[in-house]
Each structure stands twice: as C-alpha cells, then as structure tokens.
Amino acid sequence: MKSEEMTSIRNRAYKNKNLFSACIQQLLAFLRFFKQDKFCMIGAIIYVIFIILAVFAPVIAPYDPHEMQKKDGQILFNQPPSKEHLLGTTNMGRDIFSQLIYGIQPALVVGFSAAFFVVVVGTLVGLLAGYFRGWIDTLLMRMTDIAFGIPFEPFVIVLVAFLGPSVWNIVLAMALLLWRDTARVIRSQVLTVRERSFVEAAKVSGASHLRIIFFHIAPNILPLSFLYGSLAVGWAILTEAAVSFLGFGDPTVISWGYMLHDAYVSQALSRGAFYWFVPPGLCIMLAVMAGFFIGRGTEEILYPRLKKH
Amino acid sequence: MHKKWKFMISKVLQMIFTLWAIATILFFLFRLMPGNPLAAYIDPTFTKEQQEILLQQFGLDKPLWQQYFIYFGNLLQGELGNSFFFKEPVIKIIWNVLPNTIYLMLSSLIIAYVIGTLGGVILAWKRGTKTETVGIVLTLFTRSAPQFWVGMVVLAIFSFKLNWFPSAGASPAGIVYDSEIEKLLSPQFYKHLLLPSLTLAVYLLGLPLLLMRSNMMDVMNEAYVDMARMRGLKEWRIMLKYAARNAALPVITAMAVGIGYAIGGNVVIETVFSWPGLGRLLVDAVTSSDYPLAQGAFILIAAVMVFMNLVADLLYSLLDPRVSVRR
C-alpha cells in the first residue's frame, strides 16, 4: 500500500514541469513515508547522525586518533575521563573519544557495502531459481545449501587471514556467504508471485524472460530484499567488529572492533577501564539496531519463522 | 510411508553432496592462497634434506590434482594430517578440545532454551502490556550487542572487579585432569564454565524466546484454546497445558540447528574467555599459519553444522508430516 502511495505521489511530481518543486515534493513524500513508521524514523535519525559525524569526523574529533597525547612533555597513559579527554586515553596515550568518532566511518562503509552485495547476489539467485525452476533452480539451491553448510565466522577469519587484513576482504567474505538467507526467502516468494495473473498476462503478450523477471516480478519482492539488506547491515557491522577483535582486522583502520581488541589485549579489563571498552560496544549496538529499525528488520526478528522451503 | 523414506534418503544424499563440496572448497581455499604453507613448520636452521622429508611427508611436492586425491583419501579415513605447530596428529588435538566446546555449547543451549521458552510464553501471555515492551526491547539488545563485548563487560565486572569467578581457561593454572569424568566432577570446572556459558546463553536466548512468543500468539487463536477458556480453566493452565505444548514443537527443531551453529559460532566467546575449545583452536591455528590444524577444525565445524541441519530437517518432517508430502 505504502509503495503504491509513494509512486502516485512521485507520478504527480513528474508531471510538474518545475524541477525544483518536483524535487521538494519528492523529498516530502519520502519524509511522509518515514513519518508513518516510528521505528523506521528512529533508525533513520540515528543513521543521519552517524553519517554527519562520520563525514565531519576530522572537525568533531578533538584529536588525531593515532596521536599520543602529551601534557607538560609527559605522555598521558591510561587517563580516566576528563574535560580535555572526554572518554580518557588508551594505554598508549591516545584519545578514546576521537577514536570512537573515527570508528563510525569503517562501520558504515562495511555495513552498507556488505549489505549491498548480499542483497544483489541473494535477490538475483532467488529470482533466477524461483522463476526458471528446473535445473537452474536445483543448481542454485544446492549452491545455497553449500553456503549454509560453511560456518560463517571461521570462513571469514580464514579468508581474511589468507587474503590479507583489509576492510574490503571482510566485505568480500560476507558477500560470498551471507546471500544464502536472502536467496532462499526471495526464491520462495518468487514461486508464489510467478503464479499470479499479471505474470501470466505478460507471458501471453510475449514479454521476454528478463523483462518478466525484472519488470514484473522483481518490484514485488523488493521490500523483502530491503528487509534482508537491513539485517545484513547489522550482521556486517557485528562481523567486522568480531574479526577485528580476534586480531584479523585492518591494522591501519581504527574501527570499534579494533578499539575493543586494543582494550582487551592491553589489560583494560583488569584495570577496570570501563570508559575505554564500554562506549565502542554501545556504538555497535546502536548502529546494528538502527539498521534493523530502518528496514523493518525488527519484524523478521520479532516474528521468526522456521526455515522456509 | 514410502514417500517419507524417499524424502529422508534424498536429504541424506544431499548432505553427503554438501559435505563433499565444502571439503573441496576448503582444499582449494587452503592451497591456492599466497604464502608458503611450510613457513610455520620449516625452521630456517633445518637442512635441505630435512625440508625435503617434510615436503614429501605432507605430499606438498606433488601436482595439485594428486594432492586432491591424497587429501580425500585421508579425509575418508579420518586422517587430517599433522599439526605444523604441535607436531601431533590434528585429529588428536581436536579430540582433546572437543569436549570443552560441547560442555560450553550444551550448557548455554540448555539455559537459553529453558529460559527462552518460558520467557516466550510469558511475553505472549502479557502481550500489550509494559512487561512485553520491556522484554522485547531487552531481547533486541541481546541480538544487537556483540557477543565478545558482552563477555568483556562480564569479565571486567565479575572476574576482575568482584573477583567472583576466574577470568580465563577451563581449569586453574597447573591443574590437569586425568579424565573427562574427573573434570566434570570438579567444582572448579563449573566455576570456569559459568561466565562463558551465561554470556553465550544471553545471545542464544533471543531465538527461542521470540519463536515461542510468535508461535504462542498463533496457537492462542486456535479453537481448542477458546474451548479451554470456555470451560473456565485457569489462564496459566491454558497457557502451559494447551498452548505452550503445541507452540514448543518448532522450538525443538530450532534447537537442533542451534547446536550446529553454536559449535561454529562461539569462536569469539571462546577467545574472550580463553576457553580451550574448537573455536579458539581454529583462531590460534590461523594466527600461527598452522594449515592442517585450521583445516581440520574447519572441516569438523562444518560437518557438525551440515549434520545438525539434516537432523533439523528430519525432525521437522517427523513433527509436521506436511513437509515431506509437499516435496
């Protein structure tokens, strides 16, 4: 219903010759769409704040995250929170608050790029398998079974260890495996959509397979893809954090996972330096939850079903 | 009946195919990667002859296709090679740590599924109230918090600050148990197990809880629940005796899958708590480029996952006959 409403508003906007007012109307329609949904709105607001903070990180962060902070020629190791250092400093004298701000960017980059690949691959596999059935379906679904049989975290660790520690290798590892859930769900949805009469009508009127798949069936399963994308954003941020925590992360990038790794190996736990390792975890939680909220991923989480065949 | 057997046999064949494919992927993954696999094993002080012997011992001087057949022959016999680092058979090392992973996994799964199932019943019962909102928000927290971070916070509070529990390992330093039974009878072991087990349980709790909740809401609309209500039975009795019983079936299948995923999934928990299990073994093996050990641990984790998926499929078809007929 909502998407229909949106298209009608968009069509009206296109009729308007004035490009500027058309853009404004588009924006308003978009905002109205978000306003209808409280969860979606909260998620979107959190992400807007994160994106602004990430873009302006050099301005907002008071210090260089790598720089050892000094006062009167002495390096400030393990400082508790103070006015100069809001969240204190690490055992190497680095400003924790600045690291936290700089950590937003890798989280967003990993989250969105991994989700993009997961959605594209998963949706394509699901569409092709569900539409063509037969041997294509069998082949693609056996591939999905295999992907389900490969343990996720060990696979990411091994691949990243072999290909070298970089954010993009973590994204690659996730893109190679995480499409599996999306593919299964999209396929089962396509199986029902392809029986609907408008698909039949398109076939009779001589539309090509590709046209039917991408113009007639795909728009009907996109909300589902979007939902799985929002789940993938959360998964990706959590995975990057776990991989970095285990010490396989990109050593040149200060991510929240790296901060937690740093805190763990520098005995921050035994020193009770909560100001060091609590904030990155809270940030990860916030980013993951916001992802769930935006895509209505909460719905999938709150109403889980067993595997759909 | 005939159809059911056919379904089961095709599922088993599918599992064998999946295992073969995963083993093949692993073979290439571990062999086509950059870096010398013998780097961890060959000491620079070794002579040329010593290096030659080692090369032949692992079959690494043969062409790739020959290595593939040697690899599969070995795999079928349960021969996973020797660890580069420990200089012991991989299967022996894995066998030594496997019980620890199973104790951790089973204890946390039991805690999670008992509390989760009961929690799901309560949340469905109290739907529309503040209790439900609080419960759901808390569950969402457990789903989005990184497991290892929860472990870190728990360690910092209960081990380091309050000093209630040990901070690492499965036994006090210097103590070696003669047998698994002796380990299981030692109170010290449970003191070590409690924190990692609870941390893992907090994460696992979400699935049974939410699954139970949504099943309960479906079941509560069924006629027999209305009937029970009309007979004037007490609400808690209706919930437990009529609704929960039927809503619990899918949760049981979820647990079968959960066992499989828990074995592969607690890599981070085992690392945070330095728990000597399969996950931590894998991380250590990858870190030290101990290829045979990493490969062996990976294969075992994958095999358990695939097998538990099969168990879940079969359980599901036993509990819900429509599944096998639909195929």
Interface residues (C-beta under 8 A of the other chain):
Chain A: R142 D145 I146 F148 G149 I150 P151 F152 E153 P154 F155 I157 V158 L159 A161 F162 L163 G234 L238 A241 A242 F245 L246 G247 F248 G257 L260 A263 Y264 A268 L269 S270 G272 F274 F277 V278 P280 G281 I284 M285 V288 M289 F292 T298 I301 L302 Y303 P304 R305 L306 K307 H309
Chain B: Q14 F17 T18 L19 A21 I22 I25 L29 F30 M33 P34 G35 I136 L140 F141 R143 S144 A145 P146 Q147 F148 W149 V150 M152 V153 L155 A156 S159 F160 K161 S167 G206 L207 L210 L211 R213 S214 P250 T253 A254 V257 I263 G264 G265 V267 V268 T271 V272 G279 L282 V283 V286 T287 A294 A297 F298 I301 A302 M305 V306 N309 A312 Y316 V323 R326 R327
